Amino acid sequence: MSDDVQNKIEKATKLLHAGIKEEENGHKDKAKEYYLVAYRVMLEAANDSPSDLKKKRLDQCALILNAYKRVSGERTDFTVKKQNDDEIVEGEALLEEIGIEKPEIPKVTFEDVAGLDDVKNEILGKIIYPMKFKELSQEYNIQFGGGMLLYGPPGTGKTFIVKAIANEVKARFINVNPSTLYSEWFGVFEKNISKLFRAASLLSPAIIFFDEIDALVPKRDTSNSDAAKRGVAQLLNEVGGINSQKNKNIFIIAATNNPWEVDEAMLRPGRFDIKIYVPPPDIVARKKIFQLNLAKIKQVGNVDYDLLAEETEGYSGADIEFICKKAAQNVFMEAVKTGKSRPVETRDVIDVIGSIKPSIDYELLEKYSKYGSAF
């Protein structure tokens, strides 16, 4: 750790303690000033820290922000409006009309997401903290309106990440598959989109998640479907409407494996202007994914997780999950045939790895790199 970072951490700590002392003495305005400066200094330290320490520093920033919010009398999560039963029933009924299941607050947390520390840190800074700490974000002119696009290879956990975001801000997770909205009948597609946003407003705080957004809003100059073109226009209007109403407590997140096929108008500022690349898991993440999946199996022996992580370079999280299931299935079938049960071992998993190719190729990764460099 550099001396500059260490000095900033020490300064932030002293400011925090000064704020606590002022708060204990009943001087909330003075405490608020100390907490705000402490947050700014700690944030600088976090941004200058190496990746393995950055999350810890950001967590410390969050604690200081909670202290700031406490003395400010401001909420530390997504502002929850007072809802009545009629609004909830109407919102859920609208979603049911278009084939979307009743939304809940997911139980998935960031701790359940293996690796992807850079992605998590970017989401914390651009999405979660501005959502949680509205008053403070306004002091820095930071807005969380608009939407976020997660792009990257299939099977890298994009949907999982969005569920963790919804859990973090305690928002209902509205999972939208393009096929549930789309219709060739004149006007139906547009009405379905309007119903979706109306429902989200009634059920807010909410996160609308569009999976496979490229199927919903393809480039209009390459699409022959009039319905698709009208749907893109309607969705643009709805997103713009959300941005003009800052207190709606609705955030829009989309995911795609093919970001270059999304209509360019959807990617302009004020729409899906936050774009985050979700890469394949690195060696540390792969190890954790193996541990999480094999932990679900009661019959597991001593497994060399480091070796498994080394042998799966280029494999996605979904690939690794399948490998674990296949290894367990193979040992189960052996136990059925021999009448003798035994634990799943390293060799069983290695055998499966040798028979399965990774679903991600390097040409695709290069394509994502070129796409990302445009931003």
PEBELCOR-V463885 format. One line per field, one symbol per residue. phi: phi as a letter, one per 30 degrees, with the letter a starting at -180 (. if undefined). burial: # if it has 9 or more other C-alpha atoms within 8 Angstrom, else .. A space follows every 50 residues. Layout:
# PEBELCOR-V463885
phi = ???
burial = ???
This chain:
# PEBELCOR-V463885
phi = .ddddddddddddddddddddddddicddddedddddddddddddddcdd edcdddddddedddddddddddicdcbedcddccddddddddddddecic dedbddcdcdddddihdddddddedcbdddddcddddddchcccdjabcc blddicjddeddddddddchcdccccceddcdaddeideddddddedddd ddcddbccccdhddddbdeddccccddddddddddeddddddddbdcdhb bcbbbacbddcdeeddcdejccdccbdcddddddddddddddddddcdcb cdcddddddddbejddddedededdddddddddddddcibdbddcedddd ededcbdddccdddddddddddddc
burial = ....##.##.###.##.######...##.##########.######..#. ..###.##.###.########...#.##........##.###.###.#.# ..#.##.###..####..###############...##.....####### ###.####.###################.###.....###.######### ##############.#####..#...######.###.###.##....### ########...##..###.####.####.##.#########.##.....# ....#..##..#.########.##.###.###.###.......###.### ###....#.#...##..#..#....
